[in-house]
Amino acid sequence: MYKDTYKRIEREYESKRNLANQNFQKLKENTYNNNPRLKEIDLEISKLGIKAVRLSITSDKSQSCKDLENQIAKLKKEREQILSKLNIELVPKYSCTKCNDTGYIYENGTSQMCSCFKQELINESYSKSNLYKLKEESFDKVNLNLFSNEVNKDYQISPRANMEKIIKIAKDFIDNFEDPSQKNLLFTGTPRSR
Ligand SMILES: [Zn+2]
């Protein structure tokens, strides 16, 4: 079950990612069409970047490598200026900026699940557990008429009086929830259906 849920969420993340990338490509094409200089700059930056990598592998820190880095920095500055004038952020818009909708954060050679992915798994388990139905329940909805007034000989209390006692304990528990000395509550027994 967990594996299926996990796989399903992973597929949803893949679609989210693809959609963000597609939208980014569209935005890029539009921006390039309206601002051809931007396209030139991006092409130039990637060409110079490849050159710089080649140079850094083949030779030790030569002057030409420094020149390339300076040229790239200059182009990046021009790019930034154009984009800020246009008020456009030319990056994919992922719904989670921590993991870029991959569900994982890669750091120092290791990967860990992003909080957004964990939350999705929790939401899924929650909705499958029937606990979500509790949202509709409250003390106001308790129908004490369901419980008899007849005193139970074994317990010396009627089911109704017993239920009133339980409700009071539960309410007190909620009122004192922040109190560290408050003990936990455990409900046992057969649930009674309406
Ligand atoms: Zn995330």
Residues whose N, C-alpha, C, O or C-beta is under 5 A from the ligand:
A	BS01	ZN	C96 K98 C99 C114 S115 C116 F117
